[in-house]
Amino acid sequence: MKLTVIGCGYLGATHAACMAELGHEVLGMDADMDKVAVLNSGKAPFFERDLDELLAKHTASGRLKFTASYAEAAGFGDLHFIGVGTPPRPGENAYDLTQLFSAVRQLAPRLTRPAVVAVKSTVPVGTAPRVAEILREFAPAGDAVEVAWNPEFLRESSAVEDTLRPDRVVFGFDTAHSRAEADLRQCFDKIIEAGTPTIVTDWATAELVKSSANAFLATKISFINAMAEVCEASGADVFQLADALGHDIRIGRRGMRPGLGFGGGCLPKDVRGFMTRAEELGTDQAAVLLREVDAINNRRRERMVHLAREQCDGDLMGKQITVWGAAFKPETDDIRDSPALAVAQKLHELGATVTVTDPRALDNARKAHPELDYADDPIAATEDAGLLLHLTEWRQYAQIDPHRLAIRVALPKMIDARGTLNADRWREAGWTVSALGRP
């Protein structure tokens, strides 16, 4: 098939490259000409594991290219995916749909023949009819342009794998959708033929799937972090507790990771956006639950700052602290709502001198937080530090010999916020070790 992907951020660029990998001819469209130039060179303007390889492969073959022209996109094919960003509105929790409606309004007047517009962006339930209304009003093809909802379920750092081998595919349609369903099934035929569960539903249900999935995952993380608060007060070990709970097939261990909590561009935004939409719909009790999920997550960051202050004898002023991690999770350079940087920033505000290191996210962190200090090397970053904080669980950090660090630091004190370092090994090297959720 020939298809377009409008919006080439994390979602759109990955979707475009993966659709080319599935054998389609793909044109990615983005209004940012600098981004288009980078993508056409076979590279992503951000780090996502395995993505550069696909981009290089398929831009070289000619199967994948990128443009900044809506006219070129409209004329390229008749299946148009929209994957633009839907960030929170400035100063609010509700989704900002400006980019989505702008993309639809600019595409619509150029749709002169039957087509399918399949939206992948995460939105509040009730958005699909508004998209359909814009297309009916402005597309010359009128009712021959069908709207479908095809939510994405990508996890940053495994987005390519999640696109090519998803755990489910969801298609949402209104009552008349013969062309839309046929086109989407043809587009995803290899994935569907591999046995991937395929759910065909209405617009509203499809809109709810992504945001409710993220809300549930956030609830699971916040639940185990609420248990971490109890463990810290009682002397129990939250990681062993999570293992014990996870053996119950009704609960499962996957995704139930205690520690510093969640961040990134999806979970926090979707929890708050879902909460706001629930309030608008009059389902206030659902909003109450999600509000507490968000509060528990934020308390983990506050707890980390409290532990750091305790390890600095109650006073952070002038203390030298090293932070391992700036990205919100390993294997990405994304710092949006990063718990690690939120903690680093708070420590700085309380008077500490904070040096941050990260394998991928330092450039982004420097731009967002120029007031912090940075170091490229995690070992050099600990020079003369009075406290080391492990805040993003990069695999590289677990491989560092704590003996090498002990002779560099001013005081061998470490707090493991992610529970992935070998505490016994660090203690044998002379370190005082603390951890969230552990005695």
Secondary structure by P-SEA (a helix, b strand, c coil): cbbbbccccccaaaaaaaaaaaccbbbbbbccaaaaaaaaaccccccccaaaaaaaaaaaaccccccccaaaaaacccbbbbbcccccccccccccaaaaaaaaaaaaaacccbbbbbbcccccccaaaaaaaaaaacccccccbbbbbbbbbccccaaaaaaacccbbbbbbccccaaaaaaaaaaaaaaaaaccbbbbbcaaaaaaaaaaaaaaaaaaaaaaaaaaaaaaaccccaaaaaaaaaacccccccccccccccccccaaaaaaaaaaaaaaacaaaaaaaaaaaaaaaaaaaaaaaaaaaaaaccccccbbbbbcccccccccccccccaaaaaaaaaaaaccbbbbbbcccaaaaaaacccbbbbcccccccccccbbbbcccccccccccccccccccccbbbbbcccccaaaaaaaacccccccccc
